Amino acid sequence: MKKKTFYYTDELTDDFAETVKNLQPLPDDYAYIHDVWYEKLLGFIAYRLLLTPFAWVYVKLKFGHKFVRAKEWKKLKEGHFIYSTHTLPLADVFLPSLITLKRKTYLMAGAQANSLKRLLGVMRSIGSIPLTGNPAKNREMLRCVKTRLAQGASITIFPEAHVWPLYTKIRPYPATSFKYAVMCNAPVLAMTNCFQKRKFRKTPKVITFIDGPFYPDPNLDKRERAEDLHRRVYETMQKRAAEYSTYSAHEYIQKT
């Protein structure tokens, strides 16, 4: 793997992923929940028989990947959110599906995914929940989120929003990222990818830490609940990254 140097201006907005150039809005007729038998069958085949085995082989071969899970997460029976770092352009999409095979994992997808209109149905069947700026569709999206949580699923959010490949630190992200967890009164897991040097490979070893669950504090108002969740999750990610991300495969330099 060739070492790269990335120059950034703003940690909140700069994106180093290969992106769709012509972003398109989500179609007005898009249905967030389309639980017909053939889409359920397609989703099972694509998600469990194709995506999950491929994901396991891919992250093992490329990154020598392993999970380190806090013991408490096994007690989590209800639907929940996973808040993940965004540092692996392809594997970030795969890893949540490998945390447990007992439940399906959905992912909140941005405008780039929405632009792939011909694939929206396939993406929905394997767990995509697209974000949109349309207020009416946002209400439909929230109903979908609550339905999936009630079914015991997990929903992954990338609060950093933009991909920084193999970045070893935790970028700042707003407390508003936790508004869905607060609105749904759902617990949160923190997923932190950490990078370590390998003896015979330039590609780093990836260790993914699963911490939590973190529950919204019912004694606080909604804004304070989001801020409290943000603080606890962000501090946990920072501690994991500071201790276990010991190898920088790329260099990130802030423009002056």
N, C-alpha and C positions, 0 to 999 in steps of 0.2 A: 504494500500500500504506500503510495507516494504522500509524503507530508506536504500539507498545504498551509498557506498563510491567508487568513481571512481578515479583512479590514472592515471594521464596523463603526457606525456613528451612534446608533441608539440601540441599546439592548432590548428595548421594548418592541421595536418595529422592524429591525433589520432581519432579513430572512435569507438563508444560504441554501435553501432547497431548490431543486429544479421544479419550477412552478408552471402552471398553466397560464399562458400569457393573456389570452382573451377570456377574462372571467365573465361568467353568465349567471343571471339570477336563477334561483330555484323555480322550476315551472309551477304555474298557479294550480295545475291539476295534480301535483305530486301528493300522494297519500302516504303519510308517515306509517300508518299501520295497514298492512295489506295481507292479513293472515288467511290467505286461501291455501288449499292443500298443496297445489303445485309449487307455490313459492316456499312453503314450509319444507317441502321435500328438497327443492333446490338449495335452500339455506342449509339444511342438514348435510347434504352431500358436499356442498362447497366449503362449509365451515368446519365440520368435524372429520370428513373423510379426505379432504384435499388440503384446506388451509392449515389446520392444526398440525398434521404430520409434517407438511412442508416447513412450517414455521419452526418446529422443534429441530429438524435436521439443519435448517439454514442457520439458526443462531448458534447451534452447537459447533458446526463446522467452521463458520466464519469467525465467531467470537469466543469459542470455548465457554459459552454462557452457562451461568448457574443462578438460581434464585436463592436468596436468604430471606426467609419469611419469619416475621414475629409470630410467636405462638398464639397470640390472641386472635389473629385473623381467622383461625380455624373455627372459632366459636361463632363467627359471623354467619347467621342464617338468612337474614333479610337482604333485600336488594340494597345496593350501595354504589357509591362513586369511587373511581380510582383516579387520583390526580397524579399524572406522570410527567417526568422530565421529557424534553423533546430534542433528543440528541442522536437518534438513529433513524435516518430517513426512511428506511423500509421496515426494519425490525420493530420500531415503535408501534406499528400497526399490528404486528404479530404477537408481541409479548403478552398483552393482557389475556389473550385466549389461552395461554399456557399456564396461567396462575392456578387455575383449577379446571378440571374437566366436568365438574358437577353443575356448572351454570354457564349460560351464554353471556358473552361480553359484547356490549354495544359500544360504538365510538362516536363521539360528537365530531362531525366533519365540517370543515370550513368551505369557503366559496370556491376553492380550487376543485374540490370533489364535486360540488354542485354543477360545475361546468361540464362534467363528463356525462352529458344527458343520456346518451345511449346506454350507459352502464348504471344508471341510478337504480333500476329495479334489481339488478344483480347485487349492487352494493347494499341495498336495503336488506336483501335476503341474508347477507352475511353479517349484518349488524350496524350499518351506517345510519346515524341520525344527523341529518344535515342541519346546520345553523343557517338562519336567514334573517334578513332585515325587515321582512314583511310581517307586520303586527299580527295579521290573521293567521298566517302560517306559524308564527311563533307560539300562538295559543295551541295550535294543533300539535306542534312539536313538544310542548310541555305536557300535554295529555299523553303523548307517546312515552315520554320519559317516565311519567308516573305509572303508566301501565306496565312498562318493563320492570320497574322497581318492584311493583306489586307481584310480578311473576318471579321475583327472586333473582333477577339478572344483575349484572354489574355494568356500569356505564363509565367509560373512560373519557377523561377530559385532559387536554394538554394546556395547562394554564399559561405556559410560556408562549404559546400560540405559533411561534416560528421555529423552524428547524435550524439548529447549529450543530453540524456533525461532530460527534465525539467531544463535545465541549465538557470540560471537567468541573465547571462551577454551576451554581444555580442562578439563573437570571431573575431579576425582579419581575413579579407579576402582580396584578391588582387583586384586592380583596373581593372585588365584584365577581371574580372567577368562581367564587363559592356560593353565588346566589341560588343556583339550582339545588345544591345540597341543603341550603337553608329553607327554600321554598317547599322542598319535599320532605324536610326533616329526616334526612337520610345520613347514615354514617359514611365516613370517608377513609379510604386507604391511601397512603402516600407511596408512590413507586419511583425509586431513584436509581438510575443507571450510573454505575461507577466503573472507571476504566483503570486497568493495571497492565503493566508491561509483561509480554510473554517472551520466553527465551529464544524461540526459533521462528517467531512470526512478528511482522511489523504491525499487523492489525491487533489492537489491544484485546485483552480478555475483558468481558463485560460481566459484572456482578450486579444483579438487580435486587435491591432491598425492598421488601414489602413491610411497611410499618402501619400500625393502627390496630383497630379502627379508632377514628376520632369522631366524636359525636357533637352535634350542635348543642350549645349550652342553652337550655330552655329558660334560664334566668335572665338572659340578655334579650334586647330587642333585635329585630332582623339585621340591621346594619352591624350592630356589635357582634352578633353571632357569626356573620361572615368574616369580620375582622379577626375574631378569636380563632376561627378555623384556619384562616389564612396564616396567622402567626404560628400556630402549632405545627401545621403541615410544612410551612416554609422553613422553620427552624429545624425540623427533623431532616428535611432534604439537605439543608446546608451542612448539618453535622455529618450525615452519611458521606456527602461529597468531599468534605474536608478531610475525613479520616481515610476513605477508601479509594478516592480517585487520585491515584498516585502517578499516573502517566498521561502526558499530553501528546496525542498522536498528531494534532494540528496546532498551529499557532494562531491566536486571536489578538489583533492589535487595534486599539481604539484610535480613530483618526483625530488629529489635533487641528 
